[in-house]
Amino acid sequence: MHYDKPLLTIEDVMEMFDVSRPTVYRWNRLARKGRSGFPVSIGDVKQGLRWSREAILAYLSANNPQAVVVETASQRKKRHSTALKSLRAKGVKIASK
């Protein structure tokens, strides 16, 4: 996908990273606090967040977001449950809470 606009909207960023709106808001909040390398937005939420196209493309190329996998709570619970079943099948005794 080719982005020619000098400033990107939140929808553009969501599409580029294939993430939800709350995720972009969280990334931006962490960036504003200096706790993330994600580019800080220009403007505010009420006016509409905008990002420099160059900053986003630089972040994309430097961080390879395709390698990042975000796991939902239900996915984590299922993975944990599967791991416990596997251990129990091998005879490992697991204490419950």
N, C-alpha and C positions, 0 to 999 in steps of 0.2 A: 504494500500500500504506500502511496506517495502523498506526503503532506507538504503542500506549498505555502500554507498560511504561516505568517511570522509568529502568530500566537495561536495556541491550541486551546480548545475548550475542554471541559471535563469529559464530555462525550468522546472527544478525540483521544484523550489519554486513556479512557476506559477501553476503547477499541484497540489502541496500540498494545496495551498490556493484557488485554482480555481479562479484566477484573471488574468488580462492581463499583458503584458510586461510593458506598461507605469505605471501601478499601482505598480509593484515591483520597478521600477526605482524611483517613487515618494516616496515610503516607505523608500528606501535606502537613498535617498537624505535627507529626514527628519531625519533619524537615524544619518547620518553623522553630521547634525547640532545639534544633541542632543535634537531634538523635538519629538522623537518617541522611544518607547521601542523595536522597531523592530531591530533585529541584524544587525550590520554594515557588509557590504560585505568585502571580502578579495580580493584585486586586484582592477582593474578599468574597466571601460566600454570597452576600446579598447582591453584589454587583456582578457576580459570575466569575468563577475562578478561571484564570488564563495562565498558560505556561509558555515560556519561550520554546519554540520548535527546536532550536539548536541545543538548548539545555536538555530537553527530553531525549533527543536523538543521541546525544553524547552519553547520557545515563544508560540508555538502551544498549549501546555498543559496549560500554564499560562493564555492565553488570549482568548481561545475558539472562534476562528474567525468565526465559523458557526453562531454565534449570531449577527455578523456584517452584515448589509444589506446596500449595496451601491445603491443609487437611481440615475438613469440617469436624465438628464434635461427633457427629454420628459415624463418620468414617473412622475417627480415632477409636471410638467405642467398639466398633466392629473389629478393627485390627487388634485391639487389646483382647477382646473376647476370643478371637481366633487363636491368638498366641497362648492364652490360658488353656484352651481346649487341647492344643498341641502339647503343651507341657504336661497336662494331666494324663494324656494318652501315653506319654513316655514314662509315667510313674512318678513324676515330681509332685510332692505334696505342697499345696499352696494354701496358706492360711487365709481365711476370709476375714473381712472387717467385722 
